[in-house]
Amino acid sequence: MIRLCAPDELPEAQSRGFCVEDLPLFAVRKGGEVFVYRNRCPHRGVPLAWEADQFLDPSASLIQCARHGALFLIESGECVAGPCEGEALRAIDCREDGEGIWVDL
């Protein structure tokens, strides 16, 4: 397992980008749970954010691709609107404990 950050470094309804072993990832906290995905839009294979750590729509209820406007469910990564509707982000196995947020690549 690889540690991304301390639990308090990812507040509720926030997202944060990481690069682990040359793999761009991002994490989102929603409802107290952490979800981690590869930072790659299934539509064109481009990174999702225009600005660092900005992966959510204005309501912080969906993941949004800044390049195409595609919207993804935080809990599953499923695209629910946009050019890649029906596709999904690649989820990364993760866990959280008192020491950090961890991913298993």
Solvent accessible surface area in square Angstrom, and as a share of the most:
residue,aa,sasa,rsa
1,M,107,0.48
2,I,55,0.28
3,R,116,0.42
4,L,20,0.10
5,C,3,0.02
6,A,23,0.18
7,P,33,0.21
8,D,121,0.63
9,E,84,0.38
10,L,0,0.00
11,P,75,0.47
12,E,89,0.40
13,A,41,0.32
14,Q,92,0.41
15,S,12,0.08
16,R,75,0.27
17,G,26,0.25
18,F,32,0.13
19,C,93,0.56
20,V,14,0.08
21,E,135,0.61
22,D,136,0.70
23,L,35,0.17
24,P,53,0.33
25,L,0,0.00
26,F,0,0.00
27,A,0,0.00
28,V,0,0.00
29,R,26,0.09
30,K,68,0.29
31,G,67,0.65
32,G,48,0.46
33,E,108,0.49
34,V,18,0.10
35,F,33,0.14
36,V,3,0.02
37,Y,4,0.02
38,R,72,0.26
39,N,20,0.10
40,R,107,0.39
41,C,0,0.00
42,P,32,0.20
43,H,60,0.27
44,R,173,0.63
45,G,27,0.26
46,V,39,0.23
47,P,66,0.41
48,L,0,0.00
49,A,16,0.12
50,W,182,0.64
51,E,120,0.54
52,A,90,0.70
53,D,55,0.29
54,Q,109,0.48
55,F,6,0.02
56,L,35,0.17
57,D,20,0.10
58,P,140,0.88
59,S,79,0.51
60,A,29,0.22
61,S,49,0.32
62,L,37,0.18
63,I,0,0.00
64,Q,56,0.25
65,C,0,0.00
66,A,31,0.24
67,R,105,0.38
68,H,59,0.26
69,G,33,0.32
70,A,0,0.00
71,L,41,0.20
72,F,0,0.00
73,L,62,0.31
74,I,1,0.01
75,E,90,0.40
76,S,60,0.39
77,G,0,0.00
78,E,76,0.34
79,C,1,0.00
80,V,56,0.32
81,A,37,0.29
82,G,39,0.37
83,P,71,0.45
84,C,2,0.01
85,E,116,0.52
86,G,63,0.60
87,E,85,0.38
88,A,55,0.43
89,L,9,0.05
90,R,136,0.50
91,A,68,0.53
92,I,13,0.06
93,D,105,0.54
94,C,42,0.25
95,R,111,0.40
96,E,66,0.29
97,D,56,0.29
98,G,74,0.71
99,E,124,0.56
100,G,0,0.00
101,I,0,0.00
102,W,51,0.18
103,V,0,0.00
104,D,76,0.40
105,L,89,0.44
